[in-house]
Amino acid sequence: MTASPEERAAASRAVEPVDDLSEAEADFAEGPKPPRNPPRWVRWTVVPLLVLVPMGYVAISAAQSRGSGESEQQQAASRKLTQVYPSALQQRIYQVPIPMGARYVRNMEANSWDVSVLYAEFQTTPGGLDTFLFQVGSSRAELNDGHVAMTAAQSKAVGWNFALPRSWAGVTLHQVGDKPDHSITVDLSNPERPRVYVVSTVNFQHGFGGGS
């Protein structure tokens, strides 16, 4: 079958070579095109954002961390003393060695991002009191008659009432290095059954013991 003139013309156009190689060589000879400079308003908007956004994130994270720590401390302080011995680890960290045979032992721990506090109370014997005071670096002679060592905030945190007419005696021990601070108050109304109240504080901002 003989192709028509129109069909032969279309076939001829389909097989005509396209000089893509020449076009590619021309583009290569021109070299890489320089990057376009962004408008000035883009630079003044984007650059500050690249700096401020990370800074804001860090600030918010720090605030959330601190707020979380303070919230945990408030929640812990709202709890009551539990009638249980502090764990061996707590007694070692806070240096609150509960005497053997102590009775009515109660404690509560409160933690925040920079301070940890152990509140404890127990009833012991005269010998147990002497041993406890010796182990925390004090003695019965250092107890000040009529003195309550706890602050109002510390007493309120666990519901201690030192306004009651009792034979109170207390001492505050501020230590440096790796030792916590102690506020100790003893109820000597019954000399044979002294009741001990102690607040041990570890301050992480200045190291254990709250600084030098």
C-alpha positions as CSV (number, residue, x, y, z in Angstrom):
1,M,0.0,0.0,0.0
2,T,1.4,3.4,-1.1
3,A,1.6,6.1,1.7
4,S,-0.1,9.4,0.9
5,P,2.0,12.6,0.7
6,E,0.7,13.7,4.1
7,E,1.8,10.5,5.8
8,R,5.3,10.6,4.3
9,A,5.7,14.2,5.5
10,A,4.6,13.3,9.1
11,A,7.1,10.4,9.2
12,S,9.9,12.6,8.0
13,R,9.2,15.1,10.8
14,A,9.1,12.3,13.5
15,V,12.7,11.1,12.7
16,E,14.3,14.5,12.5
17,P,17.1,14.6,15.1
18,V,17.0,17.0,18.0
19,D,20.3,18.6,18.8
20,D,19.9,18.2,22.7
21,L,23.6,17.8,23.0
22,S,24.3,21.2,21.6
23,E,21.9,22.8,23.9
24,A,23.4,21.0,27.0
25,E,26.9,22.1,25.9
26,A,25.8,25.7,25.6
27,D,24.2,25.6,29.1
28,F,27.4,24.1,30.5
29,A,29.6,26.7,28.9
30,E,27.6,29.4,30.6
31,G,28.6,28.0,34.0
32,P,26.5,27.7,37.2
33,K,24.0,30.4,37.8
34,P,24.7,32.5,40.9
35,P,22.1,32.0,43.7
36,R,19.5,34.7,44.0
37,N,19.8,37.0,47.0
38,P,16.6,36.9,49.0
39,P,14.8,40.2,49.5
40,R,16.0,42.3,52.5
41,W,12.7,41.9,54.3
42,V,13.1,38.1,54.2
43,R,16.6,38.4,55.8
44,W,15.3,40.7,58.5
45,T,12.5,38.4,59.3
46,V,14.1,34.9,59.1
47,V,17.4,35.6,60.8
48,P,15.9,36.9,64.0
49,L,13.5,34.0,64.1
50,L,16.4,31.5,63.8
51,V,18.0,33.1,66.9
52,L,15.0,33.8,69.0
53,V,13.1,30.6,68.6
54,P,15.7,28.3,70.1
55,M,16.3,30.9,72.9
56,G,12.7,30.9,73.7
57,Y,12.5,27.2,73.8
58,V,15.3,27.0,76.3
59,A,13.8,29.6,78.5
60,I,10.4,27.9,78.5
61,S,11.9,24.5,79.2
62,A,13.8,25.9,82.2
63,A,10.7,27.6,83.5
64,Q,8.7,24.4,83.1
65,S,11.4,22.4,84.9
66,R,11.4,24.8,87.8
67,G,7.7,25.0,87.9
68,S,7.4,21.2,87.9
69,G,9.9,21.0,90.8
70,E,8.0,23.6,92.9
71,S,4.7,21.9,92.2
72,E,6.1,18.6,93.3
73,Q,7.4,20.2,96.5
74,Q,4.0,21.7,97.2
75,Q,2.3,18.4,96.6
76,A,4.7,16.6,98.9
77,A,4.3,19.2,101.6
78,S,0.5,18.8,101.5
79,R,0.9,15.1,102.4
80,K,1.0,14.0,106.0
81,L,3.7,12.2,107.9
82,T,3.5,8.5,107.3
83,Q,4.0,6.1,110.2
84,V,7.0,4.3,108.7
85,Y,10.7,4.2,109.1
86,P,12.7,6.2,106.6
87,S,14.5,3.9,104.2
88,A,18.1,3.0,104.9
89,L,19.0,5.1,101.8
90,Q,17.1,8.1,103.2
91,Q,18.7,7.8,106.6
92,R,22.1,7.8,105.0
93,I,21.5,10.7,102.6
94,Y,19.8,13.0,105.1
95,Q,21.9,11.6,108.0
96,V,18.9,10.9,110.2
97,P,19.9,7.7,112.0
98,I,16.7,6.5,113.7
99,P,17.8,4.8,117.0
100,M,17.2,1.1,117.3
101,G,14.0,0.4,119.2
102,A,12.5,3.8,118.5
103,R,8.7,4.0,118.5
104,Y,6.1,6.0,116.8
105,V,8.4,6.7,113.9
106,R,7.0,8.9,111.2
107,N,8.5,10.7,108.3
108,M,7.9,12.6,105.1
109,E,10.2,13.6,102.2
110,A,9.7,16.7,100.1
111,N,11.7,17.3,96.9
112,S,12.0,20.3,94.5
113,W,14.5,21.1,91.8
114,D,17.1,22.6,94.2
115,V,16.1,21.4,97.7
116,S,15.3,18.0,99.3
117,V,13.9,17.8,102.8
118,L,13.3,14.9,105.2
119,Y,10.9,15.5,108.1
120,A,11.0,12.8,110.8
121,E,9.9,12.2,114.3
122,F,10.3,9.4,116.8
123,Q,10.1,8.5,120.4
124,T,13.2,6.9,122.0
125,T,15.0,6.4,125.3
126,P,17.5,8.7,127.0
127,G,20.3,6.5,125.6
128,G,18.8,6.5,122.2
129,L,18.6,10.3,122.2
130,D,22.2,10.6,123.2
131,T,23.2,8.2,120.5
132,F,21.2,10.0,117.8
133,L,22.6,13.4,118.8
134,F,26.2,12.0,118.7
135,Q,25.7,10.5,115.3
136,V,24.5,13.8,113.8
137,G,27.5,15.7,115.3
138,S,25.8,17.1,118.4
139,S,25.1,16.3,122.0
140,R,22.5,16.8,124.7
141,A,24.6,19.7,126.1
142,E,24.0,21.6,122.9
143,L,20.2,21.5,123.2
144,N,18.9,24.9,124.2
145,D,16.0,24.7,126.7
146,G,12.8,26.4,125.5
147,H,14.2,26.6,121.9
148,V,12.3,25.3,118.9
149,A,14.7,24.8,116.0
150,M,12.1,24.5,113.3
151,T,10.9,27.5,111.3
152,A,7.1,28.2,111.1
153,A,7.1,27.0,107.5
154,Q,8.8,23.7,108.4
155,S,6.3,23.1,111.2
156,K,3.3,24.0,109.0
157,A,4.5,21.7,106.3
158,V,3.8,18.6,108.4
159,G,1.4,19.9,111.0
160,W,3.8,20.1,114.0
161,N,2.5,22.3,116.8
162,F,5.3,23.5,119.0
163,A,3.0,26.1,120.7
164,L,1.9,23.4,123.1
165,P,3.1,23.8,126.7
166,R,5.9,21.2,126.6
167,S,9.5,21.0,127.7
168,W,11.1,21.8,124.4
169,A,14.8,21.9,123.7
170,G,16.4,22.4,120.3
171,V,19.5,22.9,118.2
172,T,20.2,23.9,114.7
173,L,23.2,22.3,112.9
174,H,24.6,24.0,109.8
175,Q,27.2,21.9,108.1
176,V,29.3,22.2,105.1
177,G,30.6,19.9,102.4
178,D,28.6,16.8,101.9
179,K,26.5,17.0,105.0
180,P,22.9,18.3,105.2
181,D,21.6,20.8,107.7
182,H,19.6,19.7,110.7
183,S,16.9,21.4,112.7
184,I,16.3,19.3,115.8
185,T,13.7,19.8,118.5
186,V,13.2,17.4,121.4
187,D,10.2,17.1,123.7
188,L,11.6,16.3,127.2
189,S,8.3,16.5,129.0
190,N,8.9,12.8,129.8
191,P,12.6,12.4,130.3
192,E,12.4,8.6,130.0
193,R,10.6,8.8,126.7
194,P,12.0,11.9,124.8
195,R,10.3,12.6,121.5
196,V,12.6,13.8,118.7
197,Y,11.6,16.0,115.8
198,V,14.1,16.6,113.0
199,V,14.2,18.4,109.7
200,S,17.1,17.5,107.4
201,T,17.7,19.8,104.4
202,V,19.9,19.1,101.4
203,N,20.4,22.2,99.2
204,F,21.6,21.3,95.7
205,Q,22.3,25.0,94.7
206,H,25.2,25.2,97.0
207,G,26.1,21.6,97.5
208,F,25.1,19.5,100.4
209,G,24.9,21.4,103.6
210,G,23.8,24.6,101.9
211,G,27.2,26.1,101.2
212,S,30.3,27.0,103.2
